[in-house]
Amino acid sequence: MFQMKGEFLTIKQLLEGAERLAQQSGESLPGAEHLLLSALALPDGTARRAFERLGVDPDGLPSAIASQHEQALRAVGIEVKSELHAPAPERRGVYLSSPSAQTTFKRAVELSGKPKPRRLRGAHVVLAVTEMEHGTVARALDRLGVAREDLAAAARQELAVPAT
């Protein structure tokens, strides 16, 4: 049986986690916010520690994201009910994601090293989303009181620590 090595296992965990989080929130495609949330759960811990370096509890990010989604719906006249919505049906086949997730993932891989990627780490995803000036992640970080440039610096500090 083929066994996945570190880099491929991390990518698999990241993408499958993002897809699962999107489905749990009733969305058909994962976005950058789902990649960021998935990065927080990666075993390397670098994404979580980047937030913690700033004194920010990364466990507050899901509610900040949910709040941004609700605010966006209200802005177009859709009232959000507090009850949970049904998760999106599980898809099989080719991995599909939103343009924001595609851009984030591509940039995270680029940040992990050229010409060959070193091991992709959660902090690469954090660093990639800090480059986004607009969108759910940018608004959620604002809601948490996190300056993107400070989070980027914290992610770079995490990446300076050798991977284990």
PLY file of the C-alpha trace (Angstrom):
ply
format ascii 1.0
element vertex 164
property float x
property float y
property float z
element edge 163
property int vertex1
property int vertex2
end_header
0.00 0.00 0.00
1.23 3.49 -0.85
2.06 5.53 2.25
1.92 9.33 2.11
4.97 11.24 3.24
5.00 14.43 5.34
4.28 17.07 2.70
1.47 15.16 1.04
-0.06 14.18 4.37
-0.10 17.83 5.50
-1.73 18.95 2.26
-4.29 16.15 2.51
-5.12 17.08 6.12
-5.35 20.78 5.25
-7.61 20.37 2.22
-9.83 17.66 3.68
-10.19 19.66 6.89
-11.17 22.78 4.95
-13.72 20.84 2.96
-15.19 19.27 6.11
-15.43 22.68 7.82
-17.18 24.18 4.80
-19.66 21.31 4.70
-20.34 21.61 8.43
-21.22 25.26 7.94
-23.55 24.44 5.06
-21.29 25.79 2.33
-20.68 23.84 -0.84
-17.09 25.03 -1.39
-14.33 25.79 1.10
-13.00 29.33 1.17
-9.85 30.91 2.54
-11.46 31.02 5.99
-11.88 27.24 5.97
-8.24 26.75 4.99
-7.21 29.00 7.87
-9.41 27.12 10.33
-8.07 23.83 9.02
-4.49 25.10 9.39
-5.20 25.75 13.07
-5.81 22.02 13.49
-2.63 20.84 11.74
-0.31 18.82 13.97
2.64 21.19 13.44
0.87 23.78 15.62
2.49 26.76 13.87
-0.80 28.40 12.86
-2.15 28.28 16.43
1.11 29.54 17.89
1.19 32.48 15.45
-2.12 33.70 16.94
-0.97 32.94 20.47
2.22 35.01 19.95
-0.13 38.00 19.67
-2.11 37.03 22.76
-5.09 36.05 20.59
-7.00 32.86 21.30
-7.26 31.07 17.95
-10.42 29.35 19.21
-12.19 32.70 18.80
-11.68 32.66 15.04
-14.65 30.38 14.16
-17.16 32.70 15.84
-15.53 35.77 14.24
-15.88 34.10 10.84
-19.48 33.06 11.51
-20.24 36.63 12.55
-18.82 37.93 9.25
-20.93 35.45 7.27
-24.06 36.54 9.17
-23.26 40.22 8.64
-22.79 39.66 4.90
-26.17 37.89 4.66
-27.92 40.65 6.60
-26.38 43.22 4.26
-28.29 41.65 1.37
-31.52 41.33 3.36
-31.30 37.74 4.57
-32.04 37.30 8.26
-29.92 34.62 9.88
-31.64 32.25 12.27
-29.70 31.11 15.30
-30.49 27.45 14.70
-27.94 25.27 12.97
-28.33 24.73 9.26
-28.02 21.40 7.56
-24.51 20.59 6.41
-23.86 20.59 2.68
-23.88 17.11 1.16
-20.50 15.40 1.04
-18.92 15.46 -2.40
-16.73 12.86 -3.97
-14.28 13.32 -6.81
-12.11 16.24 -7.80
-11.32 18.72 -5.02
-13.21 21.95 -5.61
-12.81 25.18 -3.69
-13.64 28.85 -3.96
-11.30 31.29 -5.69
-10.21 32.66 -2.29
-9.21 29.16 -1.14
-7.39 28.48 -4.41
-5.45 31.74 -4.13
-4.64 31.09 -0.46
-3.47 27.53 -1.04
-1.35 28.48 -4.04
0.28 31.31 -2.11
0.90 29.10 0.95
2.67 26.54 -1.23
4.74 29.33 -2.83
5.68 30.61 0.62
6.76 27.15 1.71
9.78 27.39 -0.58
11.03 27.57 -4.12
11.84 25.90 -6.44
10.73 22.80 -4.52
8.33 23.24 -1.64
9.73 22.53 1.76
7.22 21.04 4.13
4.02 23.08 4.08
3.17 24.23 7.59
0.11 25.87 9.10
1.95 29.17 9.45
2.33 29.28 5.64
-1.47 29.41 5.39
-1.59 32.10 8.08
0.99 34.11 6.19
-0.93 33.69 2.92
-4.23 34.94 4.39
-2.53 37.97 5.94
-1.89 39.17 2.38
-5.64 39.37 1.74
-6.93 42.92 2.13
-10.61 42.05 1.66
-12.93 39.15 2.34
-14.16 37.10 5.26
-10.73 36.39 6.74
-9.66 40.03 6.67
-12.91 41.11 8.34
-12.74 38.29 10.92
-9.17 39.26 11.84
-10.32 42.88 12.22
-13.15 41.70 14.46
-10.60 39.88 16.66
-8.47 43.02 16.79
-5.62 41.34 14.91
-3.55 43.49 12.58
-2.63 41.46 9.51
0.96 42.73 9.52
1.40 41.66 13.17
-0.02 38.22 12.43
2.27 37.94 9.40
5.28 38.75 11.60
4.17 36.13 14.16
3.75 33.54 11.38
7.25 34.32 10.08
8.62 33.84 13.61
6.93 30.43 13.76
8.40 29.49 10.40
11.88 30.46 11.63
11.61 27.71 14.23
12.83 24.43 12.67
10.05 21.99 11.83
9.86 18.91 14.00
0 1
1 2
2 3
3 4
4 5
5 6
6 7
7 8
8 9
9 10
10 11
11 12
12 13
13 14
14 15
15 16
16 17
17 18
18 19
19 20
20 21
21 22
22 23
23 24
24 25
25 26
26 27
27 28
28 29
29 30
30 31
31 32
32 33
33 34
34 35
35 36
36 37
37 38
38 39
39 40
40 41
41 42
42 43
43 44
44 45
45 46
46 47
47 48
48 49
49 50
50 51
51 52
52 53
53 54
54 55
55 56
56 57
57 58
58 59
59 60
60 61
61 62
62 63
63 64
64 65
65 66
66 67
67 68
68 69
69 70
70 71
71 72
72 73
73 74
74 75
75 76
76 77
77 78
78 79
79 80
80 81
81 82
82 83
83 84
84 85
85 86
86 87
87 88
88 89
89 90
90 91
91 92
92 93
93 94
94 95
95 96
96 97
97 98
98 99
99 100
100 101
101 102
102 103
103 104
104 105
105 106
106 107
107 108
108 109
109 110
110 111
111 112
112 113
113 114
114 115
115 116
116 117
117 118
118 119
119 120
120 121
121 122
122 123
123 124
124 125
125 126
126 127
127 128
128 129
129 130
130 131
131 132
132 133
133 134
134 135
135 136
136 137
137 138
138 139
139 140
140 141
141 142
142 143
143 144
144 145
145 146
146 147
147 148
148 149
149 150
150 151
151 152
152 153
153 154
154 155
155 156
156 157
157 158
158 159
159 160
160 161
161 162
162 163
